[in-house]
């Protein structure tokens, strides 16, 4: 009897941006992360938990983003690869 395959968990590594290009997220394989918002860049780390990722910025603030196939969702805004 075959064991069922685990559902595929989206791999967030890569860069995502909104349609206007004002906000972008980049997830690196090292666990580091950076976001660019209107020309300002902030850095931090990320860790995956199921179908979401927790981002902790270097200033100590953290946020959760939903992960999908080729997209991430942050505060209701979808960013695409």
Gaussian input, Z-matrix of N, CA and C with variables (Angstrom, degrees):
# hf/3-21g

backbone

0 1
 N
 C     1     B1
 C     2     B2     1     A1
 N     3     B3     2     A2     1     D1
 C     4     B4     3     A3     2     D2
 C     5     B5     4     A4     3     D3
 N     6     B6     5     A5     4     D4
 C     7     B7     6     A6     5     D5
 C     8     B8     7     A7     6     D6
 N     9     B9     8     A8     7     D7
 C    10    B10     9     A9     8     D8
 C    11    B11    10    A10     9     D9
 N    12    B12    11    A11    10    D10
 C    13    B13    12    A12    11    D11
 C    14    B14    13    A13    12    D12
 N    15    B15    14    A14    13    D13
 C    16    B16    15    A15    14    D14
 C    17    B17    16    A16    15    D15
 N    18    B18    17    A17    16    D16
 C    19    B19    18    A18    17    D17
 C    20    B20    19    A19    18    D18
 N    21    B21    20    A20    19    D19
 C    22    B22    21    A21    20    D20
 C    23    B23    22    A22    21    D21
 N    24    B24    23    A23    22    D22
 C    25    B25    24    A24    23    D23
 C    26    B26    25    A25    24    D24
 N    27    B27    26    A26    25    D25
 C    28    B28    27    A27    26    D26
 C    29    B29    28    A28    27    D27
 N    30    B30    29    A29    28    D28
 C    31    B31    30    A30    29    D29
 C    32    B32    31    A31    30    D30
 N    33    B33    32    A32    31    D31
 C    34    B34    33    A33    32    D32
 C    35    B35    34    A34    33    D33
 N    36    B36    35    A35    34    D34
 C    37    B37    36    A36    35    D35
 C    38    B38    37    A37    36    D36
 N    39    B39    38    A38    37    D37
 C    40    B40    39    A39    38    D38
 C    41    B41    40    A40    39    D39
 N    42    B42    41    A41    40    D40
 C    43    B43    42    A42    41    D41
 C    44    B44    43    A43    42    D42
 N    45    B45    44    A44    43    D43
 C    46    B46    45    A45    44    D44
 C    47    B47    46    A46    45    D45
 N    48    B48    47    A47    46    D46
 C    49    B49    48    A48    47    D47
 C    50    B50    49    A49    48    D48
 N    51    B51    50    A50    49    D49
 C    52    B52    51    A51    50    D50
 C    53    B53    52    A52    51    D51
 N    54    B54    53    A53    52    D52
 C    55    B55    54    A54    53    D53
 C    56    B56    55    A55    54    D54
 N    57    B57    56    A56    55    D55
 C    58    B58    57    A57    56    D56
 C    59    B59    58    A58    57    D57
 N    60    B60    59    A59    58    D58
 C    61    B61    60    A60    59    D59
 C    62    B62    61    A61    60    D60
 N    63    B63    62    A62    61    D61
 C    64    B64    63    A63    62    D62
 C    65    B65    64    A64    63    D63
 N    66    B66    65    A65    64    D64
 C    67    B67    66    A66    65    D65
 C    68    B68    67    A67    66    D66
 N    69    B69    68    A68    67    D67
 C    70    B70    69    A69    68    D68
 C    71    B71    70    A70    69    D69
 N    72    B72    71    A71    70    D70
 C    73    B73    72    A72    71    D71
 C    74    B74    73    A73    72    D72
 N    75    B75    74    A74    73    D73
 C    76    B76    75    A75    74    D74
 C    77    B77    76    A76    75    D75
 N    78    B78    77    A77    76    D76
 C    79    B79    78    A78    77    D77
 C    80    B80    79    A79    78    D78
 N    81    B81    80    A80    79    D79
 C    82    B82    81    A81    80    D80
 C    83    B83    82    A82    81    D81
 N    84    B84    83    A83    82    D82
 C    85    B85    84    A84    83    D83
 C    86    B86    85    A85    84    D84
 N    87    B87    86    A86    85    D85
 C    88    B88    87    A87    86    D86
 C    89    B89    88    A88    87    D87
 N    90    B90    89    A89    88    D88
 C    91    B91    90    A90    89    D89
 C    92    B92    91    A91    90    D90
 N    93    B93    92    A92    91    D91
 C    94    B94    93    A93    92    D92
 C    95    B95    94    A94    93    D93
 N    96    B96    95    A95    94    D94
 C    97    B97    96    A96    95    D95
 C    98    B98    97    A97    96    D96
 N    99    B99    98    A98    97    D97
 C   100   B100    99    A99    98    D98
 C   101   B101   100   A100    99    D99
 N   102   B102   101   A101   100   D100
 C   103   B103   102   A102   101   D101
 C   104   B104   103   A103   102   D102
 N   105   B105   104   A104   103   D103
 C   106   B106   105   A105   104   D104
 C   107   B107   106   A106   105   D105
 N   108   B108   107   A107   106   D106
 C   109   B109   108   A108   107   D107
 C   110   B110   109   A109   108   D108
 N   111   B111   110   A110   109   D109
 C   112   B112   111   A111   110   D110
 C   113   B113   112   A112   111   D111
 N   114   B114   113   A113   112   D112
 C   115   B115   114   A114   113   D113
 C   116   B116   115   A115   114   D114
 N   117   B117   116   A116   115   D115
 C   118   B118   117   A117   116   D116
 C   119   B119   118   A118   117   D117
 N   120   B120   119   A119   118   D118
 C   121   B121   120   A120   119   D119
 C   122   B122   121   A121   120   D120
 N   123   B123   122   A122   121   D121
 C   124   B124   123   A123   122   D122
 C   125   B125   124   A124   123   D123
 N   126   B126   125   A125   124   D124
 C   127   B127   126   A126   125   D125
 C   128   B128   127   A127   126   D126
 N   129   B129   128   A128   127   D127
 C   130   B130   129   A129   128   D128
 C   131   B131   130   A130   129   D129
 N   132   B132   131   A131   130   D130
 C   133   B133   132   A132   131   D131
 C   134   B134   133   A133   132   D132
 N   135   B135   134   A134   133   D133
 C   136   B136   135   A135   134   D134
 C   137   B137   136   A136   135   D135
 N   138   B138   137   A137   136   D136
 C   139   B139   138   A138   137   D137
 C   140   B140   139   A139   138   D138
 N   141   B141   140   A140   139   D139
 C   142   B142   141   A141   140   D140
 C   143   B143   142   A142   141   D141
 N   144   B144   143   A143   142   D142
 C   145   B145   144   A144   143   D143
 C   146   B146   145   A145   144   D144
 N   147   B147   146   A146   145   D145
 C   148   B148   147   A147   146   D146
 C   149   B149   148   A148   147   D147
 N   150   B150   149   A149   148   D148
 C   151   B151   150   A150   149   D149
 C   152   B152   151   A151   150   D150
 N   153   B153   152   A152   151   D151
 C   154   B154   153   A153   152   D152
 C   155   B155   154   A154   153   D153
 N   156   B156   155   A155   154   D154
 C   157   B157   156   A156   155   D155
 C   158   B158   157   A157   156   D156
 N   159   B159   158   A158   157   D157
 C   160   B160   159   A159   158   D158
 C   161   B161   160   A160   159   D159
 N   162   B162   161   A161   160   D160
 C   163   B163   162   A162   161   D161
 C   164   B164   163   A163   162   D162
 N   165   B165   164   A164   163   D163
 C   166   B166   165   A165   164   D164
 C   167   B167   166   A166   165   D165
 N   168   B168   167   A167   166   D166
 C   169   B169   168   A168   167   D167
 C   170   B170   169   A169   168   D168
 N   171   B171   170   A170   169   D169
 C   172   B172   171   A171   170   D170
 C   173   B173   172   A172   171   D171
 N   174   B174   173   A173   172   D172
 C   175   B175   174   A174   173   D173
 C   176   B176   175   A175   174   D174
 N   177   B177   176   A176   175   D175
 C   178   B178   177   A177   176   D176
 C   179   B179   178   A178   177   D177
 N   180   B180   179   A179   178   D178
 C   181   B181   180   A180   179   D179
 C   182   B182   181   A181   180   D180
 N   183   B183   182   A182   181   D181
 C   184   B184   183   A183   182   D182
 C   185   B185   184   A184   183   D183
 N   186   B186   185   A185   184   D184
 C   187   B187   186   A186   185   D185
 C   188   B188   187   A187   186   D186
 N   189   B189   188   A188   187   D187
 C   190   B190   189   A189   188   D188
 C   191   B191   190   A190   189   D189
 N   192   B192   191   A191   190   D190
 C   193   B193   192   A192   191   D191
 C   194   B194   193   A193   192   D192
 N   195   B195   194   A194   193   D193
 C   196   B196   195   A195   194   D194
 C   197   B197   196   A196   195   D195
 N   198   B198   197   A197   196   D196
 C   199   B199   198   A198   197   D197
 C   200   B200   199   A199   198   D198
 N   201   B201   200   A200   199   D199
 C   202   B202   201   A201   200   D200
 C   203   B203   202   A202   201   D201
 N   204   B204   203   A203   202   D202
 C   205   B205   204   A204   203   D203
 C   206   B206   205   A205   204   D204
 N   207   B207   206   A206   205   D205
 C   208   B208   207   A207   206   D206
 C   209   B209   208   A208   207   D207
 N   210   B210   209   A209   208   D208
 C   211   B211   210   A210   209   D209
 C   212   B212   211   A211   210   D210
 N   213   B213   212   A212   211   D211
 C   214   B214   213   A213   212   D212
 C   215   B215   214   A214   213   D213
 N   216   B216   215   A215   214   D214
 C   217   B217   216   A216   215   D215
 C   218   B218   217   A217   216   D216
 N   219   B219   218   A218   217   D217
 C   220   B220   219   A219   218   D218
 C   221   B221   220   A220   219   D219
 N   222   B222   221   A221   220   D220
 C   223   B223   222   A222   221   D221
 C   224   B224   223   A223   222   D222
 N   225   B225   224   A224   223   D223
 C   226   B226   225   A225   224   D224
 C   227   B227   226   A226   225   D225
 N   228   B228   227   A227   226   D226
 C   229   B229   228   A228   227   D227
 C   230   B230   229   A229   228   D228
 N   231   B231   230   A230   229   D229
 C   232   B232   231   A231   230   D230
 C   233   B233   232   A232   231   D231
 N   234   B234   233   A233   232   D232
 C   235   B235   234   A234   233   D233
 C   236   B236   235   A235   234   D234
 N   237   B237   236   A236   235   D235
 C   238   B238   237   A237   236   D236
 C   239   B239   238   A238   237   D237
 N   240   B240   239   A239   238   D238
 C   241   B241   240   A240   239   D239
 C   242   B242   241   A241   240   D240

   B1=1.4607
   B2=1.5324
   B3=1.3312
   B4=1.4635
   B5=1.5178
   B6=1.3079
   B7=1.4585
   B8=1.5238
   B9=1.3215
   B10=1.4675
   B11=1.5260
   B12=1.3083
   B13=1.4600
   B14=1.5186
   B15=1.3170
   B16=1.4660
   B17=1.5216
   B18=1.3202
   B19=1.4615
   B20=1.5261
   B21=1.2937
   B22=1.4612
   B23=1.5253
   B24=1.3290
   B25=1.4613
   B26=1.5187
   B27=1.3367
   B28=1.4617
   B29=1.5281
   B30=1.3100
   B31=1.4619
   B32=1.5269
   B33=1.3313
   B34=1.4726
   B35=1.5188
   B36=1.3515
   B37=1.4608
   B38=1.5244
   B39=1.3349
   B40=1.4555
   B41=1.5108
   B42=1.3270
   B43=1.4610
   B44=1.5174
   B45=1.3193
   B46=1.4641
   B47=1.5194
   B48=1.3267
   B49=1.4582
   B50=1.5160
   B51=1.3487
   B52=1.4605
   B53=1.5263
   B54=1.3167
   B55=1.4623
   B56=1.5257
   B57=1.3348
   B58=1.4624
   B59=1.5276
   B60=1.3344
   B61=1.4566
   B62=1.5247
   B63=1.3310
   B64=1.4588
   B65=1.5098
   B66=1.3293
   B67=1.4603
   B68=1.5178
   B69=1.3238
   B70=1.4598
   B71=1.5205
   B72=1.3154
   B73=1.4582
   B74=1.5193
   B75=1.3237
   B76=1.4577
   B77=1.5197
   B78=1.3366
   B79=1.4636
   B80=1.5244
   B81=1.3191
   B82=1.4655
   B83=1.5228
   B84=1.3269
   B85=1.4674
   B86=1.5289
   B87=1.3282
   B88=1.4698
   B89=1.5268
   B90=1.3528
   B91=1.4557
   B92=1.5158
   B93=1.3346
   B94=1.4616
   B95=1.5222
   B96=1.3076
   B97=1.4485
   B98=1.5199
   B99=1.3209
   B100=1.4648
   B101=1.5121
   B102=1.3218
   B103=1.4533
   B104=1.5162
   B105=1.3205
   B106=1.4504
   B107=1.5096
   B108=1.3245
   B109=1.4596
   B110=1.5155
   B111=1.3406
   B112=1.4538
   B113=1.5295
   B114=1.3301
   B115=1.4557
   B116=1.5243
   B117=1.3347
   B118=1.4673
   B119=1.5281
   B120=1.3390
   B121=1.4599
   B122=1.5214
   B123=1.3452
   B124=1.4652
   B125=1.5215
   B126=1.3198
   B127=1.4608
   B128=1.5171
   B129=1.3244
   B130=1.4498
   B131=1.5153
   B132=1.3255
   B133=1.4554
   B134=1.5250
   B135=1.3348
   B136=1.4652
   B137=1.5132
   B138=1.3253
   B139=1.4649
   B140=1.5193
   B141=1.3166
   B142=1.4602
   B143=1.5119
   B144=1.3320
   B145=1.4551
   B146=1.5199
   B147=1.3311
   B148=1.4631
   B149=1.5172
   B150=1.3338
   B151=1.4634
   B152=1.5244
   B153=1.3264
   B154=1.4593
   B155=1.5193
   B156=1.3186
   B157=1.4571
   B158=1.5197
   B159=1.3140
   B160=1.4561
   B161=1.5154
   B162=1.3069
   B163=1.4595
   B164=1.5193
   B165=1.3274
   B166=1.4597
   B167=1.5220
   B168=1.3168
   B169=1.4612
   B170=1.5200
   B171=1.3387
   B172=1.4569
   B173=1.5269
   B174=1.3359
   B175=1.4667
   B176=1.5270
   B177=1.3585
   B178=1.4646
   B179=1.5115
   B180=1.3354
   B181=1.4602
   B182=1.5248
   B183=1.3304
   B184=1.4599
   B185=1.5179
   B186=1.3243
   B187=1.4608
   B188=1.5147
   B189=1.3209
   B190=1.4605
   B191=1.5191
   B192=1.3227
   B193=1.4597
   B194=1.5246
   B195=1.3257
   B196=1.4643
   B197=1.5141
   B198=1.3293
   B199=1.4563
   B200=1.5157
   B201=1.3132
   B202=1.4506
   B203=1.5138
   B204=1.3095
   B205=1.4555
   B206=1.5273
   B207=1.3387
   B208=1.4603
   B209=1.5124
   B210=1.3207
   B211=1.4630
   B212=1.5239
   B213=1.3198
   B214=1.4586
   B215=1.5239
   B216=1.3320
   B217=1.4484
   B218=1.5279
   B219=1.3229
   B220=1.4536
   B221=1.5204
   B222=1.3448
   B223=1.4784
   B224=1.5286
   B225=1.3277
   B226=1.4558
   B227=1.5175
   B228=1.3418
   B229=1.4648
   B230=1.5191
   B231=1.3183
   B232=1.4567
   B233=1.5165
   B234=1.3312
   B235=1.4560
   B236=1.5179
   B237=1.3306
   B238=1.4631
   B239=1.5182
   B240=1.3555
   B241=1.4781
   B242=1.4993
   A1=109.20
   A2=115.20
   A3=119.77
   A4=110.61
   A5=115.20
   A6=118.20
   A7=108.01
   A8=116.99
   A9=118.47
   A10=110.22
   A11=115.41
   A12=119.92
   A13=108.79
   A14=115.08
   A15=119.39
   A16=108.29
   A17=117.12
   A18=118.03
   A19=109.67
   A20=115.72
   A21=119.26
   A22=109.26
   A23=115.21
   A24=120.56
   A25=107.01
   A26=117.23
   A27=118.82
   A28=111.61
   A29=115.41
   A30=121.50
   A31=107.11
   A32=117.91
   A33=119.01
   A34=114.96
   A35=118.54
   A36=118.86
   A37=111.68
   A38=115.58
   A39=121.52
   A40=110.67
   A41=115.53
   A42=121.80
   A43=110.35
   A44=114.90
   A45=122.68
   A46=107.52
   A47=116.92
   A48=118.96
   A49=110.31
   A50=115.02
   A51=119.27
   A52=108.88
   A53=116.54
   A54=120.13
   A55=112.26
   A56=118.70
   A57=121.16
   A58=112.10
   A59=117.30
   A60=120.22
   A61=114.11
   A62=117.86
   A63=120.83
   A64=113.45
   A65=116.94
   A66=121.98
   A67=108.68
   A68=116.47
   A69=119.35
   A70=110.11
   A71=114.84
   A72=123.49
   A73=107.19
   A74=117.85
   A75=121.72
   A76=108.57
   A77=115.89
   A78=123.04
   A79=107.68
   A80=117.28
   A81=120.75
   A82=109.99
   A83=116.54
   A84=121.12
   A85=112.23
   A86=117.34
   A87=121.59
   A88=112.10
   A89=116.89
   A90=119.94
   A91=112.17
   A92=116.60
   A93=120.04
   A94=108.97
   A95=115.34
   A96=122.35
   A97=107.92
   A98=116.28
   A99=117.52
   A100=110.28
   A101=114.00
   A102=120.20
   A103=107.83
   A104=114.56
   A105=120.49
   A106=107.33
   A107=115.87
   A108=121.51
   A109=107.32
   A110=116.30
   A111=122.99
   A112=111.91
   A113=115.99
   A114=121.26
   A115=115.38
   A116=118.20
   A117=121.70
   A118=108.66
   A119=117.35
   A120=121.35
   A121=109.74
   A122=115.84
   A123=121.29
   A124=108.05
   A125=115.65
   A126=121.83
   A127=110.57
   A128=116.07
   A129=121.35
   A130=110.52
   A131=114.81
   A132=121.49
   A133=108.85
   A134=115.77
   A135=119.67
   A136=109.25
   A137=115.41
   A138=121.55
   A139=108.05
   A140=115.28
   A141=120.66
   A142=110.08
   A143=114.76
   A144=122.03
   A145=107.22
   A146=116.47
   A147=120.08
   A148=110.64
   A149=116.65
   A150=120.11
   A151=111.78
   A152=116.60
   A153=119.24
   A154=109.13
   A155=115.89
   A156=121.88
   A157=107.77
   A158=115.44
   A159=120.55
   A160=107.87
   A161=115.70
   A162=122.35
   A163=106.97
   A164=116.59
   A165=121.10
   A166=107.97
   A167=115.64
   A168=120.06
   A169=109.58
   A170=115.76
   A171=120.75
   A172=112.39
   A173=118.70
   A174=120.33
   A175=112.49
   A176=116.12
   A177=120.56
   A178=114.60
   A179=118.36
   A180=119.69
   A181=109.56
   A182=116.52
   A183=118.84
   A184=110.23
   A185=115.09
   A186=121.74
   A187=108.18
   A188=115.53
   A189=121.27
   A190=109.15
   A191=115.99
   A192=121.46
   A193=108.09
   A194=116.23
   A195=121.22
   A196=108.51
   A197=115.64
   A198=121.03
   A199=110.12
   A200=116.41
   A201=121.72
   A202=109.36
   A203=116.24
   A204=121.07
   A205=108.66
   A206=116.42
   A207=120.18
   A208=114.38
   A209=118.59
   A210=121.32
   A211=110.87
   A212=115.81
   A213=123.32
   A214=106.29
   A215=115.71
   A216=119.72
   A217=108.46
   A218=116.18
   A219=123.51
   A220=107.99
   A221=116.90
   A222=121.58
   A223=111.57
   A224=116.74
   A225=120.69
   A226=115.03
   A227=117.39
   A228=121.22
   A229=109.57
   A230=116.50
   A231=120.03
   A232=110.51
   A233=115.81
   A234=122.46
   A235=107.46
   A236=116.53
   A237=120.70
   A238=111.01
   A239=114.00
   A240=120.14
   A241=109.89
   D1=130.52
   D2=-178.75
   D3=-76.23
   D4=141.48
   D5=174.68
   D6=-82.61
   D7=137.70
   D8=-178.89
   D9=-65.35
   D10=143.90
   D11=178.95
   D12=-75.37
   D13=141.05
   D14=175.68
   D15=-66.27
   D16=145.51
   D17=178.02
   D18=-60.84
   D19=143.70
   D20=-178.06
   D21=-71.21
   D22=130.11
   D23=179.24
   D24=-97.77
   D25=127.70
   D26=-178.49
   D27=-58.12
   D28=138.74
   D29=176.59
   D30=-94.76
   D31=113.97
   D32=-173.49
   D33=-77.37
   D34=-8.34
   D35=-174.63
   D36=-56.35
   D37=135.33
   D38=-179.30
   D39=128.91
   D40=-172.29
   D41=-177.91
   D42=-113.74
   D43=142.93
   D44=-179.52
   D45=-132.75
   D46=147.07
   D47=175.16
   D48=-146.12
   D49=159.15
   D50=176.21
   D51=-78.82
   D52=171.04
   D53=-173.88
   D54=-65.67
   D55=-27.77
   D56=179.52
   D57=-87.17
   D58=-13.21
   D59=-179.53
   D60=79.79
   D61=11.36
   D62=179.94
   D63=-78.88
   D64=-24.57
   D65=-177.63
   D66=-131.24
   D67=131.89
   D68=173.45
   D69=-140.70
   D70=147.76
   D71=176.99
   D72=-119.68
   D73=139.92
   D74=172.63
   D75=-129.72
   D76=120.69
   D77=178.62
   D78=-103.06
   D79=122.19
   D80=-179.80
   D81=-101.73
   D82=152.98
   D83=-177.13
   D84=-65.37
   D85=-15.58
   D86=179.66
   D87=-77.58
   D88=-6.16
   D89=-175.14
   D90=91.48
   D91=0.02
   D92=175.28
   D93=-87.40
   D94=162.16
   D95=-174.51
   D96=-148.85
   D97=146.78
   D98=165.97
   D99=-143.64
   D100=152.37
   D101=178.47
   D102=-126.76
   D103=144.45
   D104=174.05
   D105=-117.92
   D106=124.91
   D107=179.22
   D108=-128.77
   D109=111.51
   D110=179.24
   D111=48.60
   D112=46.20
   D113=175.44
   D114=87.76
   D115=-10.46
   D116=177.88
   D117=-95.61
   D118=131.42
   D119=-179.46
   D120=-109.21
   D121=131.11
   D122=174.41
   D123=-123.03
   D124=148.08
   D125=-174.74
   D126=-118.37
   D127=158.67
   D128=176.48
   D129=-176.91
   D130=-158.36
   D131=179.13
   D132=-125.39
   D133=162.35
   D134=176.85
   D135=-136.30
   D136=152.23
   D137=172.88
   D138=-143.53
   D139=142.67
   D140=-176.92
   D141=-91.06
   D142=142.93
   D143=174.15
   D144=-139.38
   D145=95.68
   D146=-177.55
   D147=65.06
   D148=-126.30
   D149=-177.24
   D150=-96.50
   D151=22.75
   D152=173.60
   D153=-137.56
   D154=169.18
   D155=176.84
   D156=-131.67
   D157=142.57
   D158=174.62
   D159=-101.61
   D160=127.70
   D161=178.83
   D162=-106.78
   D163=128.65
   D164=174.65
   D165=-117.56
   D166=113.38
   D167=-179.03
   D168=-76.28
   D169=159.15
   D170=-177.98
   D171=-61.84
   D172=-20.46
   D173=177.28
   D174=-81.71
   D175=-0.24
   D176=176.93
   D177=98.55
   D178=-13.73
   D179=178.78
   D180=-75.61
   D181=150.74
   D182=178.76
   D183=-135.64
   D184=159.11
   D185=-179.67
   D186=-151.96
   D187=157.46
   D188=177.24
   D189=-108.03
   D190=143.00
   D191=173.73
   D192=-126.71
   D193=143.44
   D194=175.47
   D195=-83.71
   D196=142.25
   D197=-179.01
   D198=-109.11
   D199=138.42
   D200=174.15
   D201=-134.98
   D202=-175.63
   D203=180.00
   D204=-80.47
   D205=98.50
   D206=-179.70
   D207=87.11
   D208=9.76
   D209=178.60
   D210=-149.96
   D211=159.53
   D212=167.99
   D213=-130.91
   D214=153.04
   D215=179.37
   D216=-123.36
   D217=126.86
   D218=-176.90
   D219=-130.89
   D220=121.72
   D221=179.76
   D222=50.65
   D223=40.14
   D224=178.19
   D225=79.49
   D226=-1.85
   D227=179.20
   D228=-101.62
   D229=127.81
   D230=-179.71
   D231=-93.11
   D232=127.45
   D233=176.67
   D234=-109.54
   D235=137.59
   D236=-176.63
   D237=-113.23
   D238=152.47
   D239=177.85
   D240=-67.19

